[in-house]
């Protein structure tokens, strides 16, 4: 049975923030201590998972819980100190409550993060002053069926990927869109992604980058041995399906956001549709998505002479 968080003395209207930290990184631990101390000093209670609070040796002004599933209940924000993997964990924890997630990147690319490690002061100021906006990101609901019976239901923010279980052989699948068969592929797998996930596994598999304001579902084969194996972009109302062919004897595994795995025996069917609940991301800046792509991927734009650059330099446009 779930245990409620061990709390400090609660007061009506008490502000609370859930903090999730990748405690395996020295820098993340230092940043988490700094932010937690500052928020507590401003009268905001910081909630943490038991083991993370122990790793950080933080006690003053902090309440702890050993139940991740309910950790974000009655919190106004979930603050993540880590990389995209930690943010995906936060999306999982906050999926039911709808608590917004604000990421401070201490990882590598950190595409889902809103701030970098040198933005700590501005993050503290924004949280204390509630100076942030919330953006709803489309998720996907995923079902696994065997013999017509649903055996697993889950969700993903980035993608659901059907992959081969054995390294030495391909997985044989038939893919469908809206209940109609599209093609049969012998492949390493199939990625079904959201626009948010278009810059993750989908991107690595050769799929398109889709701006987050676009409502769509993506399907991308991985190393398909087929003449027609192109990335697909379909309507957000569509239902994508991948069936693992029973007669080939090939088995697979379903991964959702690279975090949750389900074994897929021959004959399993995976259905992907738009999620009922979006994932809510807190934003500190209203920068265009193009700028985020350039910054996160280090795209070469030096020497660009576009209109906005000429205006910045005071040159005629």
N, C-alpha and C positions, 0 to 999 in steps of 0.2 A: 504493500500500500504506500502511495506517495506521501512523503513527509513535507509539511510546509516549510518555507525558509525559516531558519533561525534568525529572528529579527532583533533590531535595536528597538528602543521605545518608539512606537509608531505614533505619529500625530496626524490629525486630519490635514489633508492637502500636502503631506510630506512628499517631496520629490525623490524619485528613485531612478537609478540608471543601472542596467546590467552591464558588467564589464567582462568580456571574454578575451583571454590573452594566450598567445603562443608562448608558454613559459619556457620552452626549450631554447629560446634566443635571449642572450644577455641583454641586448638592446631593448627587446620587447619588455623584459621585466623592469628595466629602468624607466621606460616610458610609462608603463602601467602604474608604477608606484608614484611617479610625478603627477599623472592625471588624477589618480584616485585621491591623493592628498589634497590636490587643489579643489576637487569637487566637494570633498568632505568639508573643507574649510569654508565653502560657500553654502553649507547646510544641506547638501544633496547626499542622500544615502547611496552608497555604492554596493550593489549586490554582486557576489562572485560565487563561482562553483567552489565547493570545499577544497578540492585538491589544488586549484589554482591559487586560492587565497593562502594555502599552506606554502606553496612554492614561492610566493611573493612575500611571505611573512608580513602580511597586512592584517591588522585587527581593528584599529581605531576607525569608528564611523562606518564599518563594513558589516553587512549581513551576508550570511552564507547559506547555500542550499546544496544538497547532494542529489537533487532531482533536476536534470537538465531539461526535461520535457516541459516543465512548468516554470522554468527559471525567469522568463521574461514577463510573467504575470504581474500586472500593476506597475510595470516600469514604463517610463515615457520614451526611453531610448535604449538601444543595445549598442554599446561602444566596443569595437573590436580592435585589438592591438595585435597585428599579425599580417598574414598575407591573404591571398584569395581563398586558400583552403580553410582558414579560420573564419572568413566571412561566409563561406558556404556552410560551415558548421552553424554559424549564427542564424543563417536563413532557415536551417532545419529546426533549430530551437524555437525561433519566433514565428514559425509558419502558422500555428494555430492562433496565437495572440495578435498577430499583425503589428507587433512592435517594430518601429523603424530601426534600421541597422546603419550605423556610421562606422566606416572602416578607416583606420590609420595604418598605412602600409609599412610593415617591417619585413616584407618578403622580397620577391624579385619584381615581377611586372606589376602586380597589385592592381589589375584592371578594374576590379570592383571597388577598390578603396577610394575614398574621397580626399584623403590627406596623406602627406608623407611625414616622415619622422621629424623633420624640421618645422612642421606646422603645429607642433603641440600647443603652443600658446594660443594660437587662433582657434584650435579645436576646443580648448577649455573655455575660452571666451564665448564661443558660439553655443556650447552646451549650457553654460550658466545663464546666458541671455536668451536662450531658445531662438537663436538666430540661425535657423536652418530650414530648408524646405524638404518636403517628402515626395519622393517619386515612386509611383507604383510600377513594378516591372512584372511583365507577364511570366507566369510559371507554366509548367506542364504537369498534368495528372497522368500517371502511368499505371496500367493494369497488366498483370500477367495471368493468362488463362491456360488451363490444361483441361482438355476434353470439355470445353465450354464452360468450365467453372472458374470463377475468379479465385486465384490462390494468393495473390499479392497485390496490394494497392499502395502506391507511394506517389511522390511528387519530385520535381527537380526545378531548379532555377536556371541552370545552364543547359544540361542535356541528359538524355537517357541513351546509353549506348549498348547495343547488342553486339557482343564480341565472341569470337571463337574461344572454346574452352581449352583446346589442345593446340599447342604451338605448331605441331607437325602437319595439321590439316586445316583446310578452309571450312567455314561454316556455310551450309547451303540454306538460303532463305528465299521466300517470296515476299515482296513488299506490296502494300496496298495503300491507296488513297481513297477515302470515303467509301470503303467497302468494295472497291473495284481493284482487281489485281493489276499491277503496273509492270513488274518485271521480276525475273528470277536471277539471283546473283549467287555465285560462289565467291566468297569474299572473306576478309578478316573481320568484318563487322559492319554495322550501320549505326550512324549517329542521328538521333532526332533531337533537334536543338531549338532553343528560343533565340530571339534577337540578342538578348543579353549574353547567351552562350555562343553567339556567332564568333566571338574573338577567343574562344577557348578551344575545346577539342574539335569543334566544327572547323575552325580556322586551320588547325594543324592537319586536318584530313583533306584540306583543299576546298572547303566550303566557302561561301561568300560572307563578307562582313556586312551585317545588316544593322542600320541605325536603330537604336533602342526605341525610337518613336514609331517605328514600323511594326504593325501587328501582323505577325506571320509565324508559320512553323517551317522548320528546315529539316530536310532529310538528305544525308550525305553518306554514300557508300565508302567503305575503307578498303582500298586495294582490291576492288572488284574485278574478277576475271570475266568481263562481259563487254560487248560492243557498246551497249547503252548503260552507262553507269554515271550519269551526271548528277551534280547537286540539284536538289529541288527546293523551291520556295513556294509554299502553298498558303491558302487562306487560313486565318486564325480559327475559323469554324470547322476546318477539315479535321478528319481523324486519320492519323497515320497508323499503320499496322505492319508488323514484321512477324512472319511465321517461320519457325525453324522446321525445315522439311523432315518429316518423320522417317520416310523411307531411306534417307541417306545415312541415318544413324549418327549424324553430327550433333553434338551438344554445344551449348553456349552459356554465356553468363551475361546478365543484365547489370550494368552499373549506372546508378543515378548520381550525377554530380561527382563521380569518382569516389563516393563515400559509402553507398549502400549497394550491396551485391545480392543478386538472386540467381541461383543456378537454373539453367534452362535446358530441360531434356528435349530430345527430338520430339517435335509435335507441339511445342509450346508456342503460344501466340502472345505478342506484346502489342498493346494498344496505347497510343499517345494522343492526348487531346489537350486543348487549352485548359489551364488550371482554374479551378473555381476561386482560389485565393491568390492574389498577387503577392510578390515579395516587395516589401517597402524599404527603399534605400533613402537615407537622409543625405542631403546635399548641402554643402557650404557655398558652392560656387555655381554659377549658371553658364559655365564655359561650354562652347559648342562641342559636340561629340568629335568633330574633326580634330579639334585641338587635343582632345584626350588621346586619339589615335596617334597623332604625331608625337606627343610626349611619352606615351607608354611604350611605343615601338621604336622610338628614336628615328622617325622617318626623316630623310634628308630634304629640307626645304630651304637651306641656305641659298641666298641669292635671289629668292623670290621677289618679284617686283610688282605684285598685285596692288590693287587700288588702296586697300587699307594700309599697306606698308608705306605707300607713297604719302598717304595722309599723315601717318605717324611722323614721317620725316619732313613734313611741311612742303612737300613737292606737289605740283599740280597733278590732278587726276584726270 
